[in-house]
């Protein structure tokens, strides 16, 4: 399953077939998707939209594998044509859903009979994280530079959503870095509050129990 395609097979339209497969599974539901409904309202969903989108996808996939020929292996193409993967790609392109790189990597490992816990850098022939990140970045970039207004609009939405997701990830990473310090501060504040509360309760107990204390040589004091 890991054997590479030869250039003749690539030229014969492997990537075009892949783009067609992706859209065949999603063409009928375009109008019901998040982007599809928005495009209808904006007047961007033209009769030839699917053909234009197929052409752009084919170009993006072809460019990516031309730039990264070591990623063009039979197992990868078969995985990308799998109905579950096709649905994920369609949801990304038409609903703006993020691509779960970890989930794709685990599923591809299963398809290729590789251990799920194998680190990406230890995979034979290619790194799956680089494959998926590069492929979907290429798809988004090609969509965002297309001449068709509808395809261009989708590309810009995907790029904007990715920027927002990256910003959220950056904030989460910063939060995780600060978490130990925040925890220690919160713990110290809690312990200080508990100490003060204990002191108050102890003094209240003494007042209720004794009312007045007498210290030898010092007289008596109210608690």
NORVENUR-V435543 format. One record per residue. RES is the residue in one letter. SS is DSSP state (~ for helix, > for strand, _ for the rest). PHI is phi as a letter, one per 40 degrees, with the letter a starting at -180 (999 if undefined). Layout:
# NORVENUR-V435543
res->(RES:RES)
ss->(SS:SS)
phi->(PHI:PHI)
This chain:
# NORVENUR-V435543
res->(X:X:X:X:X:X:X:X:X:X:X:X:X:X:X:X:X:X:X:X:X:X:X:X:X:X:X:X:X:X:X:X:X:X:X:X:X:X:X:X:X:X:X:X:X:X:X:X:X:X:X:X:X:X:X:X:X:X:X:X:X:X:X:X:X:X:X:X:X:X:X:X:X:X:X:X:X:X:X:X:X:X:X:X:X:X:X:X:X:X:X:X:X:X:X:X:X:X:X:X:X:X:X:X:X:X:X:X:X:X:X:X:X:X:X:X:X:X:X:X:X:X:X:X:X:X:X:X:X:X:X:X:X:X:X:X:X:X:X:X:X:X:X:X:X:X:X:X:X:X:X:X:X:X:X:X:X:X:X:X:X:X:X:X:X:X:X:X:X:X:X:X:X:X:X:X:X:X:X:X:X:X:X:X:X:X:X:X:X:X:X:X:X:X:X:X:X:X:X:X:X:X:X:X:X:X:X:X:X:X:X:X:X:X:X:X:X:X:X:X:X:X:X)
ss->(_:_:_:>:_:_:~:~:~:~:~:_:_:~:~:~:~:~:~:~:~:~:~:~:_:_:~:~:~:~:~:~:_:~:~:~:~:~:~:~:~:~:_:_:_:_:_:_:~:~:~:~:~:~:~:~:~:~:~:~:~:~:~:~:~:~:~:_:~:~:~:_:>:~:~:~:~:~:~:~:_:_:~:~:~:~:~:~:~:~:~:~:~:~:~:_:_:_:_:_:~:~:~:~:~:~:~:~:~:~:~:_:_:_:_:_:_:_:_:~:~:~:_:_:_:_:_:~:~:~:~:~:~:~:~:~:~:~:~:~:~:~:~:_:_:_:_:_:~:~:~:~:~:~:~:~:~:~:~:~:~:~:~:~:~:~:~:~:~:~:~:~:~:~:~:~:~:~:~:~:~:~:~:~:~:~:~:~:~:~:~:~:~:~:~:~:~:~:~:~:~:~:~:~:~:~:~:~:~:~:_:>:>:>:>:_:_:_:>:>:>:>:_)
phi->(999:c:c:c:c:c:d:c:c:c:c:c:h:d:c:c:c:c:c:c:c:d:c:c:c:b:d:c:b:d:c:c:c:d:c:c:c:c:c:c:c:c:g:c:c:c:d:c:d:c:c:c:c:c:c:c:c:d:c:c:c:c:c:c:c:c:c:b:c:c:c:c:b:d:c:c:c:c:c:c:c:c:d:c:c:d:c:c:c:c:c:c:c:b:b:g:c:c:c:c:c:c:c:c:c:c:c:c:c:c:c:c:f:b:c:c:c:c:c:d:c:c:c:c:g:a:c:c:c:c:d:c:c:c:c:c:c:c:d:c:c:c:c:c:b:c:c:c:d:c:c:c:c:c:d:c:c:c:c:c:c:c:c:c:c:c:c:c:c:c:c:c:c:c:c:c:c:c:d:d:c:c:c:c:c:c:c:c:c:c:c:c:c:c:c:c:c:c:c:c:c:c:c:c:c:c:c:c:c:b:g:b:b:b:b:d:g:b:g:b:b:c:c)
